[in-house]
Amino acid sequence: MSRDGRSTEGATAPGAAGSYLEGPGDLKGLTERFSALIPLVAGLVIARVGLLTASYGGYARTDDGTLTDSSMLIALAVLGIFLAAITRRKTPLKKRFVNRLMLATIAVESFSGFAMALMYALGEPFPGMRLAIGALVSLSASLCIFYWLRRARETNTVVAVVYVFTSLALSEVLLYALSILPDFLEMALSASIVLLQYPLRLAARTRTIPKHIEGRKFESDYFTFSKTEIQRRQFLMATAVGIGALSIVIGFLRGYPDGTSIVFDPATRIAYPLVVIACCALVVVATLRGSERTTTVGMFVTMQLLAAIALVLYSVFPDALRIGAVPTTALNALMVGFTWYVSLAFMSAGWRDPYYYTCAGWIVWIGCRAVMRLSILALAPLALDNGLLLSVMSAILLVSAQIVFIQFLHVERQAQTEDAPSCEGDCRSCQRELSPSALTKLMGLDNDSESAQTREELMRQSAQQMGQQFLLSEREVEVLALYAQGYTQKRVAETLFISQGTAHAHIKRIYAKTDLHSRQELIDYLEEYTQ
């Protein structure tokens, strides 16, 4: 639904295959279409740069060694508490709370960045303080990143790809520019730039909401409603398992061979961002051209290929580890972008608050990597043979690849089963498939759960209150309750046994009576004023 009330759901670009890049004038059209993402892209770029300059050393080296992973683990512990609090809630967080949290985290990210810069200027006299400040900037920057992702919830495949991977590529450009400066100036300038998130928040409010930007969902992608919700959940869970497994590999690669950080020279420092930018460009272009498996199997193949290349380079150039660190660090960056993208997909599939999925994804990805990185450091005194370590890493990479593709094969088999004649859900196997697993419930994908039903009931009650305030008819209240839960106009019509045109007319009247102009404004009003 655009701001003028016209529906854009399910819209596709021209061309039978849904390609956005079929003619010479398409690039200009794309620029205009996605211009609404500019404040969000800038905000996400700045939040990530603030994190990496203060906690990772700005990638003039692979990271700041154990201080990076230790500070991240402390931050993840706090995020775990935040995640537990969100899990107990039956409804999304209030808009007012989200805004106040963002205002606070921007200030903390900037303050901690300046504090880190001051410590570098003083020669780092307090290692314990450096760890504490690193944890503070890791926590605040992560929450800023989560906020910018949250603003793009419920969008479509194309918009999500453009948003996430453009942000990742541009952040690498800014990181490289800052890394040329001395550490103190790099961190101080980055901490200053972090404050630009304040006006960017205001600018984002004046633009079209990402989920209202015209795009499409692919048949074989995370954002697509598959033939059944069950298959979709399995698809997303397969990805979560794959991210965790591959994160273990990244932890080994970043810690090879003794857990210390690797310093880039000028050539490798520029090679690393160029690899990342090239990969991001390929993902965006392939998606715009209508490639359906780019962000699924294609992403995993690319990341596993980078891991394999890193293993070979570490083996061939044992005295120049910076060469192997190029694909390793590029792999790490791509995993960041991929985790952002999958978090958006989970927001679309699950019923929990968006912060639940960003926190959970961050904990799985960063947590697995940090634990394995510190494990390599703990094993360093044993002076294990480097050949043995490379063999172990190769085995873990192989196992992670098997885990991912076995999971995808299982999803494909399930899809084929669903194409077979139905037994109407009477057989035991169907009943088992219809029952959400413990993992499904943990990930907040059990839309038929008691918690989801509670949220639906609260939404109906809120819609009734809003109906009393704006004199909505009984049917308009019913439409509002469903529409605010994310139902498309077609699904609203099917649920209420009315025509799609009638559903559209009801929604237009709701907008007119409430003087609101988008689905998100309706949701925000329901959450902030009627509960």
C-alpha angles and dihedrals in degrees: 000000000000123000091264090058098256117135120246097169113135092007117155136195121255119285135063093263093045094248118167094196107059102115139036092252095053095089092061090048091050092051091054093044096051097036088102087069094062097097091045093048091049092048094050091046093051094046092053094044091051090054096047098045094051101036106024102038092251091281093281075126129018090267141305094286120235092354090066096050095037092052090046092052090052090050091047090053090057090045087052089058089048089049091051090052091050091048091059092055120091095200136045119272117274116264090234092056092048092051093048091047091052093049090052097045093051089055092047093047091052094044093049090047091055090046091053090048090052091051091053090049089053093048097258097281095171114054092177091054090048090057092048093048090046090054090048094052091044091053097044095043091048091054090049089052090049091053093054091048090048091059089061096051120138093019125136134261099264096046092046092051094048092046099046102039096039088053091049093050094047092048088058090054092052092044092053092049091051094044090065089068125078113273094255095051092042093055095041093051092045091050089053093049090051088069089065087078088080096066091035089061090056092045091052090057091060094053132079112278110254094240089059094055111107112258143121142246120229125230093239102038138101094252095054122102099232123209089282133014087238093064090047092053091048090051092053093044090051088056093049091052090047093051091052093049095047091046089062089056091050090051090056094046094049091049098046122163108353106356097260123127122259120230116223122223119218093270098049092040091061093037093061098057091042090058091049094047091048092051092047091050091051092050093050095045093046091050093047088051090056102257104160101195100046095101095040120039092003093059094048092048091050094049094046090048090054089050091051092048090050091053091052094047093048088053096045096043106035091156094049104048090163088077092059089042090066097070089034094057091040088053090050091052093048090051088055091054093043092051090051090051095048090047088059089051092051089050088056095047103038133066099219126098113286091243088064092064097041092049093046093047092048092049093050095045102038094032095056091045095048095047092051091045092054090045090059089052091051090052093049095091089060089065093219118194112267090225089058091050091050090050091051091049091049090052092049090049090052092049092048091051090050092049092052098046095040087055091050091048089052090053090049091050090051090052091053090049090054090054089059121091109290124243089204090247095290099118123086094244091057091047090052091051091049092053111086113238123232089254090052091053092046091054092050093242096121096105091174093056125119090254092055090049089050090053091050091051091049089050091052091050091048090049090053091052091048089048090057091050095051100029095245118176121248091255092048089053090053091049092047093052092053096040092051089054090062100264115154118234089255092053092046089053093049093047094050095037094239132122121272090241090055090050090051091050091051091051092050090051091049090053091048095049095045096039089227121134111201142032090251091055089052091050092047091051092049092049098043105036109025103047 
